[in-house]
């Protein structure tokens, strides 16, 4: 066991800037967790990882003091929280930072965990409203903030009624979902007949549209709306509702912020136009300057009094107006833009101090692009089938972008990512789920234990 490097103060964590912290991160499978672990280590802090997957990116990182395998937050919630409490005490943790969707389960047990350390999480009630796509939409609109028209759907009958009542192009998705999984969205340049054929041949429309971008479509491109049969009653009910959200033509943008009691401490906005496959998770992140999104986020967090990490997905239409599509009240890929991250680390560990200095932490100039190198190469292969311009644009985007997994001084996580994907692939086959679902099946939160 590593010797403590400083004394704990009476609040249960160190509060003086410049001293070392013992930090516990959850969600070691995520690239953002690996990146933050390296930032914390570089800043002189001791990093520990609690993860419910056997193989994960942080498992073999030299930036991490120790990792522990814990029960699934989703399937064994109480055992998971007891394990966290145990390791918080054993490792004498000062700050616990949930990174992925286990944030909801940590929030449910935060009162007890806070007896031992600081926990960077808001209340479960608030997190639920932000995670729930319909409730978040209503909340944003009640503040006078721009968001697409959105309707709640709780039964197959309501689904069919909406199909007939709504005019124009609409996106259909569960109120609880991640990485655009199960989203049903207007498709580019194809007839409804062709798309119905695809659905019959595939026999699984949800997998075919998994991860499909809900934005980043230029206004000049023609789309054809597809009327879908409702999901089965096991996936559409008052306990598991969907929403129909008006489709807005434009480009997709995202934000990531660290917030303390309604005040922004750190903030980044980014473009994430390249993804795994033609659908899937983002693999490229480029910083953008956007005062409209910055103002939107500032007003939202001030009115909610939020504390913690939070990200928003936006659509910017051809007039420059931004519309918030959904909220991710957790760490997001915007973290990658803060490399090497000393200021972001301070924002997370000592937000009161940073706020008292009257500054807002933003990515440094020159650190404006990051990527997941291996899947980014796959994205480049797809560009070959497109125009020469799209391939050149991909090449220009990749040039100078930092790979967030590979690091010369910490190479083992690069190899570990193959073990992570292989384990997820095996689980996907055994459970007959998608690879994306396999990567999150044990941590996802769909409104349980509110």
ZIBEL-V655675 format. One record per residue. N is the residue number from 1. RES is the residue in three letters. OMEGA is omega in whole degrees, -180 to 180 (999 if undefined). D_CENTER is the distance of its C-alpha to the mean C-alpha in Angstrom with 2 decimals. Layout:
n;res;omega;d_center
N;RES;OMEGA;D_CENTER
N;RES;OMEGA;D_CENTER
This chain:
n;res;omega;d_center
1;UNK;-178;32.44
2;UNK;178;31.68
3;UNK;178;33.82
4;UNK;-175;32.27
5;UNK;178;32.43
6;UNK;-177;32.99
7;UNK;177;34.03
8;UNK;178;31.89
9;UNK;-172;32.83
10;UNK;179;33.81
11;UNK;179;30.40
12;UNK;176;29.07
13;UNK;-179;27.16
14;UNK;-177;28.39
15;UNK;-178;28.32
16;UNK;-177;30.24
17;UNK;178;28.63
18;UNK;179;29.47
19;UNK;-178;29.62
20;UNK;176;27.61
21;UNK;169;25.09
22;UNK;-169;24.27
23;UNK;175;20.49
24;UNK;176;18.84
25;UNK;169;15.24
26;UNK;179;13.76
27;UNK;-178;11.48
28;UNK;179;13.73
29;UNK;-169;12.67
30;UNK;174;9.60
31;UNK;180;10.80
32;UNK;178;9.20
33;UNK;176;11.29
34;UNK;-179;14.22
35;UNK;-180;14.13
36;UNK;178;14.16
37;UNK;178;16.80
38;UNK;178;18.90
39;UNK;179;18.70
40;UNK;180;19.83
41;UNK;-180;22.53
42;UNK;-180;23.75
43;UNK;175;24.15
44;UNK;-179;26.36
45;UNK;179;24.30
46;UNK;-172;24.35
47;UNK;177;21.13
48;UNK;-176;20.92
49;UNK;170;18.41
50;UNK;-173;18.26
51;UNK;-179;16.79
52;UNK;172;17.81
53;UNK;-178;17.87
54;UNK;179;21.08
55;UNK;179;19.84
56;UNK;-172;16.83
57;UNK;-176;16.36
58;UNK;-171;17.50
59;UNK;-175;20.48
60;UNK;-179;22.89
61;UNK;177;21.69
62;UNK;178;24.54
63;UNK;-173;22.32
64;UNK;178;22.01
65;UNK;-176;25.02
66;UNK;176;24.47
67;UNK;176;22.11
68;UNK;175;22.75
69;UNK;-177;22.01
70;UNK;178;21.33
71;UNK;179;21.51
72;UNK;176;18.73
73;UNK;-176;17.05
74;UNK;-172;17.15
75;UNK;-179;20.65
76;UNK;-170;22.36
77;UNK;-177;20.82
78;UNK;177;23.93
79;UNK;178;24.63
80;UNK;-179;21.14
81;UNK;177;21.68
82;UNK;178;25.20
83;UNK;177;24.12
84;UNK;-180;21.76
85;UNK;180;24.69
86;UNK;-176;27.05
87;UNK;173;25.26
88;UNK;-180;24.58
89;UNK;-179;28.36
90;UNK;-178;29.38
91;UNK;-179;27.37
92;UNK;-176;28.16
93;UNK;176;24.62
94;UNK;-177;24.39
95;UNK;176;20.69
96;UNK;-179;18.02
97;UNK;173;14.37
98;UNK;-173;11.87
99;UNK;-176;8.72
100;UNK;-173;6.95
101;UNK;172;8.02
102;UNK;177;11.47
103;UNK;-179;11.15
104;UNK;179;13.02
105;UNK;176;15.73
106;UNK;179;16.15
107;UNK;179;16.60
108;UNK;179;19.23
109;UNK;-173;21.12
110;UNK;-177;20.57
111;UNK;-180;24.16
112;UNK;-180;25.68
113;UNK;-179;23.40
114;UNK;173;24.22
115;UNK;-175;27.82
116;UNK;-177;27.10
117;UNK;173;24.40
118;UNK;-179;22.09
119;UNK;-176;18.77
120;UNK;-178;15.96
121;UNK;176;14.84
122;UNK;-180;16.03
123;UNK;179;18.12
124;UNK;180;17.06
125;UNK;180;18.85
126;UNK;179;16.93
127;UNK;180;13.49
128;UNK;179;14.82
129;UNK;-178;15.95
130;UNK;-179;12.71
131;UNK;-178;10.87
132;UNK;-170;14.02
133;UNK;180;14.05
134;UNK;-180;17.79
135;UNK;177;18.16
136;UNK;-180;15.64
137;UNK;179;17.60
138;UNK;-180;20.84
139;UNK;-180;19.93
140;UNK;-179;19.06
141;UNK;179;22.27
142;UNK;178;24.29
143;UNK;-178;23.59
144;UNK;-180;24.89
145;UNK;-175;21.59
146;UNK;177;21.08
147;UNK;-178;19.11
148;UNK;172;20.26
149;UNK;-175;22.80
150;UNK;-180;21.29
151;UNK;179;23.34
152;UNK;-180;22.77
153;UNK;-174;24.19
154;UNK;-179;25.26
155;UNK;175;28.03
156;UNK;178;29.20
157;UNK;177;31.97
158;UNK;177;29.68
159;UNK;-178;27.80
160;UNK;178;31.14
161;UNK;179;32.25
162;UNK;180;29.22
163;UNK;-179;29.82
164;UNK;-174;33.29
165;UNK;-174;32.67
166;UNK;178;29.82
167;UNK;179;30.95
168;UNK;-174;29.06
169;UNK;-176;25.70
170;UNK;173;23.01
171;UNK;180;19.63
172;UNK;-177;19.63
173;UNK;176;16.65
174;UNK;178;16.16
175;UNK;175;15.14
176;UNK;177;12.98
177;UNK;-180;10.90
178;UNK;-179;7.71
179;UNK;179;7.79
180;UNK;179;10.85
181;UNK;177;12.76
182;UNK;-179;16.26
183;UNK;175;16.11
184;UNK;-165;19.68
185;UNK;173;20.10
186;UNK;-178;23.20
187;UNK;-175;24.11
188;UNK;164;25.69
189;UNK;-179;29.46
190;UNK;-178;30.45
191;UNK;177;32.71
192;UNK;-180;31.92
193;UNK;180;34.51
194;UNK;-177;32.83
195;UNK;175;29.47
196;UNK;176;31.27
197;UNK;178;32.87
198;UNK;-176;29.58
199;UNK;178;28.44
200;UNK;-179;31.75
201;UNK;-177;31.71
202;UNK;-179;28.20
203;UNK;179;28.63
204;UNK;-177;24.89
205;UNK;-178;23.32
206;UNK;-179;19.94
207;UNK;-176;19.62
208;UNK;-179;21.05
209;UNK;-178;18.37
210;UNK;176;15.35
211;UNK;-178;12.51
212;UNK;-180;14.97
213;UNK;179;13.88
214;UNK;-177;14.61
215;UNK;177;15.98
216;UNK;176;17.58
217;UNK;-177;20.92
218;UNK;-176;23.93
219;UNK;-178;26.27
220;UNK;-178;29.11
221;UNK;-177;27.69
222;UNK;178;29.17
223;UNK;177;27.18
224;UNK;-179;28.75
225;UNK;179;27.36
226;UNK;176;27.52
227;UNK;-173;28.68
228;UNK;167;27.20
229;UNK;-178;28.71
230;UNK;173;26.84
231;UNK;177;24.71
232;UNK;-177;26.75
233;UNK;178;27.49
234;UNK;180;25.40
235;UNK;176;22.20
236;UNK;-177;23.54
237;UNK;175;25.11
238;UNK;178;25.09
239;UNK;180;22.90
240;UNK;-176;20.47
241;UNK;173;20.84
242;UNK;171;19.57
243;UNK;166;19.57
244;UNK;-175;21.35
245;UNK;-177;19.92
246;UNK;180;22.09
247;UNK;180;21.17
248;UNK;178;21.26
249;UNK;179;22.42
250;UNK;180;20.92
251;UNK;180;18.30
252;UNK;177;14.54
253;UNK;-179;13.15
254;UNK;173;10.10
255;UNK;172;10.38
256;UNK;-179;9.28
257;UNK;166;11.89
258;UNK;-172;13.57
259;UNK;177;15.87
260;UNK;178;19.00
261;UNK;175;21.02
262;UNK;-179;20.13
263;UNK;178;20.60
264;UNK;178;18.23
265;UNK;178;18.73
266;UNK;-175;16.48
267;UNK;174;14.94
268;UNK;173;13.89
269;UNK;-174;13.65
270;UNK;174;13.15
271;UNK;-179;14.06
272;UNK;-168;12.26
273;UNK;180;15.21
274;UNK;-173;15.59
275;UNK;176;13.94
276;UNK;-176;15.08
277;UNK;172;18.28
278;UNK;177;19.03
279;UNK;173;15.97
280;UNK;-175;12.73
281;UNK;180;9.64
282;UNK;-180;10.03
283;UNK;-178;12.37
284;UNK;-174;13.74
285;UNK;-178;12.84
286;UNK;-178;15.78
287;UNK;173;16.39
288;UNK;173;18.08
289;UNK;-175;20.20
290;UNK;-178;19.85
291;UNK;180;21.73
292;UNK;178;21.11
293;UNK;179;17.37
294;UNK;179;18.19
295;UNK;179;20.80
296;UNK;-178;18.70
297;UNK;-179;16.12
298;UNK;-179;19.13
299;UNK;-177;20.95
300;UNK;-176;18.22
301;UNK;178;17.45
302;UNK;-178;21.21
303;UNK;180;22.17
304;UNK;-177;19.82
305;UNK;-173;20.58
306;UNK;170;17.01
307;UNK;179;16.51
308;UNK;177;13.51
309;UNK;-178;10.19
310;UNK;177;8.77
311;UNK;179;7.20
312;UNK;171;9.00
313;UNK;-178;9.67
314;UNK;165;13.41
315;UNK;173;16.42
316;UNK;-178;19.32
317;UNK;-173;22.55
318;UNK;178;25.72
319;UNK;-177;27.05
320;UNK;178;24.18
321;UNK;178;23.06
322;UNK;178;19.32
323;UNK;179;17.98
324;UNK;-179;14.77
325;UNK;179;13.45
326;UNK;-175;10.80
327;UNK;174;8.91
328;UNK;-176;5.74
329;UNK;-177;8.03
330;UNK;175;6.47
331;UNK;175;5.91
332;UNK;-173;4.12
333;UNK;175;6.64
334;UNK;177;9.11
335;UNK;-176;10.39
336;UNK;-176;12.18
337;UNK;-177;14.39
338;UNK;179;15.98
339;UNK;3;17.92
340;UNK;162;20.24
341;UNK;-180;18.60
342;UNK;-180;21.57
343;UNK;177;20.98
344;UNK;177;17.28
345;UNK;178;18.55
346;UNK;180;21.15
347;UNK;-180;18.83
348;UNK;-174;16.91
349;UNK;-176;20.14
350;UNK;-176;22.65
351;UNK;-180;21.24
352;UNK;-179;24.67
353;UNK;-180;26.46
354;UNK;179;24.37
355;UNK;-179;24.84
356;UNK;178;28.52
357;UNK;176;28.86
358;UNK;-180;27.90
359;UNK;172;25.36
360;UNK;-178;21.78
361;UNK;178;19.88
362;UNK;178;18.74
363;UNK;179;18.30
364;UNK;174;21.76
365;UNK;-178;23.66
366;UNK;176;23.69
367;UNK;-168;20.25
368;UNK;180;18.81
369;UNK;176;17.59
370;UNK;-178;15.59
371;UNK;166;15.03
372;UNK;-164;14.80
373;UNK;-176;18.56
374;UNK;177;19.47
375;UNK;175;17.34
376;UNK;175;18.14
377;UNK;176;21.74
378;UNK;176;21.25
379;UNK;179;20.05
380;UNK;178;23.27
381;UNK;178;25.41
382;UNK;-179;24.36
383;UNK;179;25.40
384;UNK;-180;28.87
385;UNK;179;29.39
386;UNK;-179;28.67
387;UNK;176;30.67
388;UNK;180;31.75
389;UNK;-180;29.95
390;UNK;178;26.54
391;UNK;177;27.27
392;UNK;179;28.45
393;UNK;177;25.37
394;UNK;180;23.20
395;UNK;179;25.59
396;UNK;179;25.48
397;UNK;-177;21.68
398;UNK;-177;21.75
399;UNK;178;24.64
400;UNK;178;23.80
401;UNK;-179;20.08
402;UNK;172;19.24
403;UNK;-174;18.10
404;UNK;179;15.48
405;UNK;-178;16.80
406;UNK;175;20.52
407;UNK;-173;22.41
408;UNK;-179;26.20
409;UNK;-176;26.64
410;UNK;-170;24.06
411;UNK;-171;24.42
412;UNK;176;23.96
413;UNK;178;20.15
414;UNK;178;20.82
415;UNK;-178;23.17
416;UNK;-177;21.06
417;UNK;177;18.38
418;UNK;177;21.16
419;UNK;179;21.79
420;UNK;-179;18.18
421;UNK;180;18.29
422;UNK;179;21.85
423;UNK;179;21.16
424;UNK;179;18.37
425;UNK;178;20.83
426;UNK;178;23.56
427;UNK;179;21.64
428;UNK;179;20.71
429;UNK;-176;24.43
430;UNK;-178;25.71
431;UNK;-178;23.58
432;UNK;176;23.78
433;UNK;180;20.09
434;UNK;179;17.91
435;UNK;178;16.50
436;UNK;178;12.87
437;UNK;179;14.02
438;UNK;-179;15.83
439;UNK;-177;12.96
440;UNK;-170;11.39
441;UNK;-174;14.71
442;UNK;-179;15.61
443;UNK;-174;12.66
444;UNK;-176;11.49
445;UNK;-177;12.86
446;UNK;176;14.87
447;UNK;-179;16.83
448;UNK;171;18.97
449;UNK;177;21.19
450;UNK;999;20.78
